[in-house]
């Protein structure tokens, strides 16, 4: 009974240390348009997504609609304001994102470099606040 308890305690400690050491990041894909990936780029993105899942980094990924479909909402002080526009007025915008888990910023940056290569776009990496 004592050995089983020690094994379960070790597993519990290892799991909690691993979970606490893992941080979450968002990788935004930067593009001039939405849904612009070629079939070969999509194959590369799918392979990257599979690798994220296999290695335990995957949390979520998805594409974003074009800025023309944005609604900018402001309900501070019950203002109830909504307009058909994006926060960003330039040519570039976010066209997709990944939510990932990584042990530290260095590993997250390595994953972001691979994301940029897989989608053939610039990306922006940001840590999520704890």
Chimera marker file (.cmm) of the C-alpha trace (Angstrom):
<marker_set name="trace">
<marker id="1" x="0.000" y="0.000" z="0.000" r="1" g="1" b="0" radius="0.5"/>
<marker id="2" x="2.856" y="2.390" z="0.817" r="1" g="1" b="0" radius="0.5"/>
<marker id="3" x="4.526" y="1.818" z="-2.572" r="1" g="1" b="0" radius="0.5"/>
<marker id="4" x="1.270" y="2.462" z="-4.452" r="1" g="1" b="0" radius="0.5"/>
<marker id="5" x="0.757" y="5.689" z="-2.500" r="1" g="1" b="0" radius="0.5"/>
<marker id="6" x="4.326" y="6.806" z="-3.313" r="1" g="1" b="0" radius="0.5"/>
<marker id="7" x="3.816" y="6.079" z="-7.022" r="1" g="1" b="0" radius="0.5"/>
<marker id="8" x="0.495" y="7.958" z="-7.125" r="1" g="1" b="0" radius="0.5"/>
<marker id="9" x="2.018" y="10.874" z="-5.223" r="1" g="1" b="0" radius="0.5"/>
<marker id="10" x="4.944" y="11.000" z="-7.689" r="1" g="1" b="0" radius="0.5"/>
<marker id="11" x="2.569" y="11.006" z="-10.660" r="1" g="1" b="0" radius="0.5"/>
<marker id="12" x="0.480" y="13.747" z="-9.043" r="1" g="1" b="0" radius="0.5"/>
<marker id="13" x="3.557" y="15.902" z="-8.355" r="1" g="1" b="0" radius="0.5"/>
<marker id="14" x="4.974" y="15.401" z="-11.865" r="1" g="1" b="0" radius="0.5"/>
<marker id="15" x="1.620" y="16.227" z="-13.483" r="1" g="1" b="0" radius="0.5"/>
<marker id="16" x="1.147" y="19.376" z="-11.397" r="1" g="1" b="0" radius="0.5"/>
<marker id="17" x="4.687" y="20.585" z="-12.086" r="1" g="1" b="0" radius="0.5"/>
<marker id="18" x="4.204" y="19.978" z="-15.836" r="1" g="1" b="0" radius="0.5"/>
<marker id="19" x="0.866" y="21.814" z="-15.888" r="1" g="1" b="0" radius="0.5"/>
<marker id="20" x="2.231" y="24.754" z="-13.878" r="1" g="1" b="0" radius="0.5"/>
<marker id="21" x="5.280" y="25.049" z="-16.125" r="1" g="1" b="0" radius="0.5"/>
<marker id="22" x="3.163" y="25.163" z="-19.263" r="1" g="1" b="0" radius="0.5"/>
<marker id="23" x="2.196" y="28.628" z="-20.491" r="1" g="1" b="0" radius="0.5"/>
<marker id="24" x="-0.302" y="29.635" z="-23.129" r="1" g="1" b="0" radius="0.5"/>
<marker id="25" x="0.323" y="31.797" z="-26.175" r="1" g="1" b="0" radius="0.5"/>
<marker id="26" x="-1.603" y="33.119" z="-29.136" r="1" g="1" b="0" radius="0.5"/>
<marker id="27" x="-0.144" y="33.218" z="-32.634" r="1" g="1" b="0" radius="0.5"/>
<marker id="28" x="-1.966" y="35.595" z="-34.989" r="1" g="1" b="0" radius="0.5"/>
<marker id="29" x="-1.605" y="35.100" z="-38.749" r="1" g="1" b="0" radius="0.5"/>
<marker id="30" x="-1.094" y="38.428" z="-40.551" r="1" g="1" b="0" radius="0.5"/>
<marker id="31" x="-2.415" y="38.708" z="-44.097" r="1" g="1" b="0" radius="0.5"/>
<marker id="32" x="-3.806" y="41.098" z="-46.692" r="1" g="1" b="0" radius="0.5"/>
<marker id="33" x="-6.976" y="39.011" z="-47.125" r="1" g="1" b="0" radius="0.5"/>
<marker id="34" x="-8.840" y="36.164" z="-45.438" r="1" g="1" b="0" radius="0.5"/>
<marker id="35" x="-9.076" y="32.557" z="-46.626" r="1" g="1" b="0" radius="0.5"/>
<marker id="36" x="-6.209" y="33.182" z="-49.041" r="1" g="1" b="0" radius="0.5"/>
<marker id="37" x="-4.143" y="30.043" z="-48.387" r="1" g="1" b="0" radius="0.5"/>
<marker id="38" x="-3.307" y="27.915" z="-51.421" r="1" g="1" b="0" radius="0.5"/>
<marker id="39" x="-3.899" y="24.162" z="-51.363" r="1" g="1" b="0" radius="0.5"/>
<marker id="40" x="-0.183" y="23.510" z="-50.738" r="1" g="1" b="0" radius="0.5"/>
<marker id="41" x="-0.187" y="26.051" z="-47.893" r="1" g="1" b="0" radius="0.5"/>
<marker id="42" x="-3.240" y="24.325" z="-46.391" r="1" g="1" b="0" radius="0.5"/>
<marker id="43" x="-1.418" y="20.978" z="-46.560" r="1" g="1" b="0" radius="0.5"/>
<marker id="44" x="1.513" y="22.541" z="-44.739" r="1" g="1" b="0" radius="0.5"/>
<marker id="45" x="-0.794" y="24.109" z="-42.137" r="1" g="1" b="0" radius="0.5"/>
<marker id="46" x="-2.553" y="20.773" z="-41.595" r="1" g="1" b="0" radius="0.5"/>
<marker id="47" x="0.820" y="19.054" z="-41.056" r="1" g="1" b="0" radius="0.5"/>
<marker id="48" x="1.832" y="21.771" z="-38.586" r="1" g="1" b="0" radius="0.5"/>
<marker id="49" x="-1.488" y="21.361" z="-36.737" r="1" g="1" b="0" radius="0.5"/>
<marker id="50" x="-0.947" y="17.594" z="-36.569" r="1" g="1" b="0" radius="0.5"/>
<marker id="51" x="2.521" y="18.150" z="-35.097" r="1" g="1" b="0" radius="0.5"/>
<marker id="52" x="1.118" y="20.555" z="-32.487" r="1" g="1" b="0" radius="0.5"/>
<marker id="53" x="-1.438" y="17.924" z="-31.472" r="1" g="1" b="0" radius="0.5"/>
<marker id="54" x="1.103" y="15.086" z="-31.359" r="1" g="1" b="0" radius="0.5"/>
<marker id="55" x="3.552" y="17.075" z="-29.229" r="1" g="1" b="0" radius="0.5"/>
<marker id="56" x="0.893" y="18.406" z="-26.821" r="1" g="1" b="0" radius="0.5"/>
<marker id="57" x="1.067" y="22.079" z="-27.869" r="1" g="1" b="0" radius="0.5"/>
<marker id="58" x="-2.350" y="22.227" z="-29.556" r="1" g="1" b="0" radius="0.5"/>
<marker id="59" x="-5.166" y="24.161" z="-27.897" r="1" g="1" b="0" radius="0.5"/>
<marker id="60" x="-7.126" y="25.698" z="-30.797" r="1" g="1" b="0" radius="0.5"/>
<marker id="61" x="-6.677" y="27.047" z="-34.327" r="1" g="1" b="0" radius="0.5"/>
<marker id="62" x="-9.011" y="28.800" z="-36.714" r="1" g="1" b="0" radius="0.5"/>
<marker id="63" x="-9.384" y="31.250" z="-39.536" r="1" g="1" b="0" radius="0.5"/>
<marker id="64" x="-10.992" y="34.656" z="-39.180" r="1" g="1" b="0" radius="0.5"/>
<marker id="65" x="-13.490" y="36.273" z="-41.518" r="1" g="1" b="0" radius="0.5"/>
<marker id="66" x="-12.473" y="39.353" z="-43.487" r="1" g="1" b="0" radius="0.5"/>
<marker id="67" x="-12.402" y="42.714" z="-41.672" r="1" g="1" b="0" radius="0.5"/>
<marker id="68" x="-15.393" y="43.779" z="-43.770" r="1" g="1" b="0" radius="0.5"/>
<marker id="69" x="-17.440" y="41.373" z="-41.625" r="1" g="1" b="0" radius="0.5"/>
<marker id="70" x="-16.231" y="42.908" z="-38.346" r="1" g="1" b="0" radius="0.5"/>
<marker id="71" x="-18.462" y="44.581" z="-35.797" r="1" g="1" b="0" radius="0.5"/>
<marker id="72" x="-16.697" y="47.007" z="-33.459" r="1" g="1" b="0" radius="0.5"/>
<marker id="73" x="-18.575" y="47.032" z="-30.138" r="1" g="1" b="0" radius="0.5"/>
<marker id="74" x="-18.284" y="49.572" z="-27.309" r="1" g="1" b="0" radius="0.5"/>
<marker id="75" x="-20.605" y="49.187" z="-24.352" r="1" g="1" b="0" radius="0.5"/>
<marker id="76" x="-18.549" y="51.095" z="-21.818" r="1" g="1" b="0" radius="0.5"/>
<marker id="77" x="-20.893" y="53.069" z="-19.571" r="1" g="1" b="0" radius="0.5"/>
<marker id="78" x="-23.802" y="51.310" z="-21.337" r="1" g="1" b="0" radius="0.5"/>
<marker id="79" x="-23.067" y="53.235" z="-24.568" r="1" g="1" b="0" radius="0.5"/>
<marker id="80" x="-24.458" y="50.410" z="-26.730" r="1" g="1" b="0" radius="0.5"/>
<marker id="81" x="-22.312" y="51.403" z="-29.717" r="1" g="1" b="0" radius="0.5"/>
<marker id="82" x="-21.831" y="48.968" z="-32.596" r="1" g="1" b="0" radius="0.5"/>
<marker id="83" x="-20.399" y="49.739" z="-36.016" r="1" g="1" b="0" radius="0.5"/>
<marker id="84" x="-19.600" y="47.712" z="-39.124" r="1" g="1" b="0" radius="0.5"/>
<marker id="85" x="-15.857" y="48.164" z="-39.057" r="1" g="1" b="0" radius="0.5"/>
<marker id="86" x="-12.622" y="46.662" z="-37.847" r="1" g="1" b="0" radius="0.5"/>
<marker id="87" x="-10.351" y="48.132" z="-35.238" r="1" g="1" b="0" radius="0.5"/>
<marker id="88" x="-7.558" y="47.935" z="-37.810" r="1" g="1" b="0" radius="0.5"/>
<marker id="89" x="-7.711" y="50.361" z="-40.711" r="1" g="1" b="0" radius="0.5"/>
<marker id="90" x="-4.552" y="49.314" z="-42.597" r="1" g="1" b="0" radius="0.5"/>
<marker id="91" x="-4.178" y="46.747" z="-45.357" r="1" g="1" b="0" radius="0.5"/>
<marker id="92" x="-2.882" y="44.003" z="-43.058" r="1" g="1" b="0" radius="0.5"/>
<marker id="93" x="-5.114" y="42.279" z="-40.550" r="1" g="1" b="0" radius="0.5"/>
<marker id="94" x="-5.404" y="39.064" z="-38.575" r="1" g="1" b="0" radius="0.5"/>
<marker id="95" x="-6.651" y="36.259" z="-40.794" r="1" g="1" b="0" radius="0.5"/>
<marker id="96" x="-6.260" y="33.362" z="-38.362" r="1" g="1" b="0" radius="0.5"/>
<marker id="97" x="-4.853" y="32.238" z="-35.054" r="1" g="1" b="0" radius="0.5"/>
<marker id="98" x="-3.416" y="29.403" z="-33.042" r="1" g="1" b="0" radius="0.5"/>
<marker id="99" x="-3.707" y="29.004" z="-29.279" r="1" g="1" b="0" radius="0.5"/>
<marker id="100" x="-0.741" y="26.949" z="-28.116" r="1" g="1" b="0" radius="0.5"/>
<marker id="101" x="0.798" y="25.634" z="-24.945" r="1" g="1" b="0" radius="0.5"/>
<marker id="102" x="4.576" y="25.866" z="-24.491" r="1" g="1" b="0" radius="0.5"/>
<marker id="103" x="6.993" y="25.554" z="-21.567" r="1" g="1" b="0" radius="0.5"/>
<marker id="104" x="8.405" y="29.068" z="-22.111" r="1" g="1" b="0" radius="0.5"/>
<marker id="105" x="8.671" y="32.005" z="-24.513" r="1" g="1" b="0" radius="0.5"/>
<marker id="106" x="11.646" y="30.453" z="-26.314" r="1" g="1" b="0" radius="0.5"/>
<marker id="107" x="9.695" y="27.306" z="-27.200" r="1" g="1" b="0" radius="0.5"/>
<marker id="108" x="6.654" y="29.412" z="-28.149" r="1" g="1" b="0" radius="0.5"/>
<marker id="109" x="8.837" y="31.473" z="-30.491" r="1" g="1" b="0" radius="0.5"/>
<marker id="110" x="10.177" y="28.294" z="-32.117" r="1" g="1" b="0" radius="0.5"/>
<marker id="111" x="6.580" y="27.166" z="-32.674" r="1" g="1" b="0" radius="0.5"/>
<marker id="112" x="5.653" y="30.603" z="-34.054" r="1" g="1" b="0" radius="0.5"/>
<marker id="113" x="8.588" y="30.436" z="-36.494" r="1" g="1" b="0" radius="0.5"/>
<marker id="114" x="7.249" y="27.082" z="-37.699" r="1" g="1" b="0" radius="0.5"/>
<marker id="115" x="3.728" y="28.536" z="-37.919" r="1" g="1" b="0" radius="0.5"/>
<marker id="116" x="4.987" y="31.366" z="-40.123" r="1" g="1" b="0" radius="0.5"/>
<marker id="117" x="6.776" y="28.901" z="-42.361" r="1" g="1" b="0" radius="0.5"/>
<marker id="118" x="3.775" y="26.565" z="-42.593" r="1" g="1" b="0" radius="0.5"/>
<marker id="119" x="1.264" y="29.263" z="-43.566" r="1" g="1" b="0" radius="0.5"/>
<marker id="120" x="3.789" y="31.356" z="-45.532" r="1" g="1" b="0" radius="0.5"/>
<marker id="121" x="2.689" y="34.504" z="-43.704" r="1" g="1" b="0" radius="0.5"/>
<marker id="122" x="4.035" y="36.779" z="-40.989" r="1" g="1" b="0" radius="0.5"/>
<marker id="123" x="2.712" y="35.961" z="-37.528" r="1" g="1" b="0" radius="0.5"/>
<marker id="124" x="2.496" y="37.766" z="-34.221" r="1" g="1" b="0" radius="0.5"/>
<marker id="125" x="3.196" y="35.892" z="-30.968" r="1" g="1" b="0" radius="0.5"/>
<marker id="126" x="1.773" y="37.028" z="-27.641" r="1" g="1" b="0" radius="0.5"/>
<marker id="127" x="1.648" y="35.341" z="-24.247" r="1" g="1" b="0" radius="0.5"/>
<marker id="128" x="-1.750" y="34.993" z="-22.616" r="1" g="1" b="0" radius="0.5"/>
<marker id="129" x="-1.900" y="36.468" z="-19.138" r="1" g="1" b="0" radius="0.5"/>
<marker id="130" x="-2.054" y="33.937" z="-16.287" r="1" g="1" b="0" radius="0.5"/>
<link id1="1" id2="2" r="1" g="1" b="0" radius="0.2"/>
<link id1="2" id2="3" r="1" g="1" b="0" radius="0.2"/>
<link id1="3" id2="4" r="1" g="1" b="0" radius="0.2"/>
<link id1="4" id2="5" r="1" g="1" b="0" radius="0.2"/>
<link id1="5" id2="6" r="1" g="1" b="0" radius="0.2"/>
<link id1="6" id2="7" r="1" g="1" b="0" radius="0.2"/>
<link id1="7" id2="8" r="1" g="1" b="0" radius="0.2"/>
<link id1="8" id2="9" r="1" g="1" b="0" radius="0.2"/>
<link id1="9" id2="10" r="1" g="1" b="0" radius="0.2"/>
<link id1="10" id2="11" r="1" g="1" b="0" radius="0.2"/>
<link id1="11" id2="12" r="1" g="1" b="0" radius="0.2"/>
<link id1="12" id2="13" r="1" g="1" b="0" radius="0.2"/>
<link id1="13" id2="14" r="1" g="1" b="0" radius="0.2"/>
<link id1="14" id2="15" r="1" g="1" b="0" radius="0.2"/>
<link id1="15" id2="16" r="1" g="1" b="0" radius="0.2"/>
<link id1="16" id2="17" r="1" g="1" b="0" radius="0.2"/>
<link id1="17" id2="18" r="1" g="1" b="0" radius="0.2"/>
<link id1="18" id2="19" r="1" g="1" b="0" radius="0.2"/>
<link id1="19" id2="20" r="1" g="1" b="0" radius="0.2"/>
<link id1="20" id2="21" r="1" g="1" b="0" radius="0.2"/>
<link id1="21" id2="22" r="1" g="1" b="0" radius="0.2"/>
<link id1="22" id2="23" r="1" g="1" b="0" radius="0.2"/>
<link id1="23" id2="24" r="1" g="1" b="0" radius="0.2"/>
<link id1="24" id2="25" r="1" g="1" b="0" radius="0.2"/>
<link id1="25" id2="26" r="1" g="1" b="0" radius="0.2"/>
<link id1="26" id2="27" r="1" g="1" b="0" radius="0.2"/>
<link id1="27" id2="28" r="1" g="1" b="0" radius="0.2"/>
<link id1="28" id2="29" r="1" g="1" b="0" radius="0.2"/>
<link id1="29" id2="30" r="1" g="1" b="0" radius="0.2"/>
<link id1="30" id2="31" r="1" g="1" b="0" radius="0.2"/>
<link id1="31" id2="32" r="1" g="1" b="0" radius="0.2"/>
<link id1="32" id2="33" r="1" g="1" b="0" radius="0.2"/>
<link id1="33" id2="34" r="1" g="1" b="0" radius="0.2"/>
<link id1="34" id2="35" r="1" g="1" b="0" radius="0.2"/>
<link id1="35" id2="36" r="1" g="1" b="0" radius="0.2"/>
<link id1="36" id2="37" r="1" g="1" b="0" radius="0.2"/>
<link id1="37" id2="38" r="1" g="1" b="0" radius="0.2"/>
<link id1="38" id2="39" r="1" g="1" b="0" radius="0.2"/>
<link id1="39" id2="40" r="1" g="1" b="0" radius="0.2"/>
<link id1="40" id2="41" r="1" g="1" b="0" radius="0.2"/>
<link id1="41" id2="42" r="1" g="1" b="0" radius="0.2"/>
<link id1="42" id2="43" r="1" g="1" b="0" radius="0.2"/>
<link id1="43" id2="44" r="1" g="1" b="0" radius="0.2"/>
<link id1="44" id2="45" r="1" g="1" b="0" radius="0.2"/>
<link id1="45" id2="46" r="1" g="1" b="0" radius="0.2"/>
<link id1="46" id2="47" r="1" g="1" b="0" radius="0.2"/>
<link id1="47" id2="48" r="1" g="1" b="0" radius="0.2"/>
<link id1="48" id2="49" r="1" g="1" b="0" radius="0.2"/>
<link id1="49" id2="50" r="1" g="1" b="0" radius="0.2"/>
<link id1="50" id2="51" r="1" g="1" b="0" radius="0.2"/>
<link id1="51" id2="52" r="1" g="1" b="0" radius="0.2"/>
<link id1="52" id2="53" r="1" g="1" b="0" radius="0.2"/>
<link id1="53" id2="54" r="1" g="1" b="0" radius="0.2"/>
<link id1="54" id2="55" r="1" g="1" b="0" radius="0.2"/>
<link id1="55" id2="56" r="1" g="1" b="0" radius="0.2"/>
<link id1="56" id2="57" r="1" g="1" b="0" radius="0.2"/>
<link id1="57" id2="58" r="1" g="1" b="0" radius="0.2"/>
<link id1="58" id2="59" r="1" g="1" b="0" radius="0.2"/>
<link id1="59" id2="60" r="1" g="1" b="0" radius="0.2"/>
<link id1="60" id2="61" r="1" g="1" b="0" radius="0.2"/>
<link id1="61" id2="62" r="1" g="1" b="0" radius="0.2"/>
<link id1="62" id2="63" r="1" g="1" b="0" radius="0.2"/>
<link id1="63" id2="64" r="1" g="1" b="0" radius="0.2"/>
<link id1="64" id2="65" r="1" g="1" b="0" radius="0.2"/>
<link id1="65" id2="66" r="1" g="1" b="0" radius="0.2"/>
<link id1="66" id2="67" r="1" g="1" b="0" radius="0.2"/>
<link id1="67" id2="68" r="1" g="1" b="0" radius="0.2"/>
<link id1="68" id2="69" r="1" g="1" b="0" radius="0.2"/>
<link id1="69" id2="70" r="1" g="1" b="0" radius="0.2"/>
<link id1="70" id2="71" r="1" g="1" b="0" radius="0.2"/>
<link id1="71" id2="72" r="1" g="1" b="0" radius="0.2"/>
<link id1="72" id2="73" r="1" g="1" b="0" radius="0.2"/>
<link id1="73" id2="74" r="1" g="1" b="0" radius="0.2"/>
<link id1="74" id2="75" r="1" g="1" b="0" radius="0.2"/>
<link id1="75" id2="76" r="1" g="1" b="0" radius="0.2"/>
<link id1="76" id2="77" r="1" g="1" b="0" radius="0.2"/>
<link id1="77" id2="78" r="1" g="1" b="0" radius="0.2"/>
<link id1="78" id2="79" r="1" g="1" b="0" radius="0.2"/>
<link id1="79" id2="80" r="1" g="1" b="0" radius="0.2"/>
<link id1="80" id2="81" r="1" g="1" b="0" radius="0.2"/>
<link id1="81" id2="82" r="1" g="1" b="0" radius="0.2"/>
<link id1="82" id2="83" r="1" g="1" b="0" radius="0.2"/>
<link id1="83" id2="84" r="1" g="1" b="0" radius="0.2"/>
<link id1="84" id2="85" r="1" g="1" b="0" radius="0.2"/>
<link id1="85" id2="86" r="1" g="1" b="0" radius="0.2"/>
<link id1="86" id2="87" r="1" g="1" b="0" radius="0.2"/>
<link id1="87" id2="88" r="1" g="1" b="0" radius="0.2"/>
<link id1="88" id2="89" r="1" g="1" b="0" radius="0.2"/>
<link id1="89" id2="90" r="1" g="1" b="0" radius="0.2"/>
<link id1="90" id2="91" r="1" g="1" b="0" radius="0.2"/>
<link id1="91" id2="92" r="1" g="1" b="0" radius="0.2"/>
<link id1="92" id2="93" r="1" g="1" b="0" radius="0.2"/>
<link id1="93" id2="94" r="1" g="1" b="0" radius="0.2"/>
<link id1="94" id2="95" r="1" g="1" b="0" radius="0.2"/>
<link id1="95" id2="96" r="1" g="1" b="0" radius="0.2"/>
<link id1="96" id2="97" r="1" g="1" b="0" radius="0.2"/>
<link id1="97" id2="98" r="1" g="1" b="0" radius="0.2"/>
<link id1="98" id2="99" r="1" g="1" b="0" radius="0.2"/>
<link id1="99" id2="100" r="1" g="1" b="0" radius="0.2"/>
<link id1="100" id2="101" r="1" g="1" b="0" radius="0.2"/>
<link id1="101" id2="102" r="1" g="1" b="0" radius="0.2"/>
<link id1="102" id2="103" r="1" g="1" b="0" radius="0.2"/>
<link id1="103" id2="104" r="1" g="1" b="0" radius="0.2"/>
<link id1="104" id2="105" r="1" g="1" b="0" radius="0.2"/>
<link id1="105" id2="106" r="1" g="1" b="0" radius="0.2"/>
<link id1="106" id2="107" r="1" g="1" b="0" radius="0.2"/>
<link id1="107" id2="108" r="1" g="1" b="0" radius="0.2"/>
<link id1="108" id2="109" r="1" g="1" b="0" radius="0.2"/>
<link id1="109" id2="110" r="1" g="1" b="0" radius="0.2"/>
<link id1="110" id2="111" r="1" g="1" b="0" radius="0.2"/>
<link id1="111" id2="112" r="1" g="1" b="0" radius="0.2"/>
<link id1="112" id2="113" r="1" g="1" b="0" radius="0.2"/>
<link id1="113" id2="114" r="1" g="1" b="0" radius="0.2"/>
<link id1="114" id2="115" r="1" g="1" b="0" radius="0.2"/>
<link id1="115" id2="116" r="1" g="1" b="0" radius="0.2"/>
<link id1="116" id2="117" r="1" g="1" b="0" radius="0.2"/>
<link id1="117" id2="118" r="1" g="1" b="0" radius="0.2"/>
<link id1="118" id2="119" r="1" g="1" b="0" radius="0.2"/>
<link id1="119" id2="120" r="1" g="1" b="0" radius="0.2"/>
<link id1="120" id2="121" r="1" g="1" b="0" radius="0.2"/>
<link id1="121" id2="122" r="1" g="1" b="0" radius="0.2"/>
<link id1="122" id2="123" r="1" g="1" b="0" radius="0.2"/>
<link id1="123" id2="124" r="1" g="1" b="0" radius="0.2"/>
<link id1="124" id2="125" r="1" g="1" b="0" radius="0.2"/>
<link id1="125" id2="126" r="1" g="1" b="0" radius="0.2"/>
<link id1="126" id2="127" r="1" g="1" b="0" radius="0.2"/>
<link id1="127" id2="128" r="1" g="1" b="0" radius="0.2"/>
<link id1="128" id2="129" r="1" g="1" b="0" radius="0.2"/>
<link id1="129" id2="130" r="1" g="1" b="0" radius="0.2"/>
</marker_set>
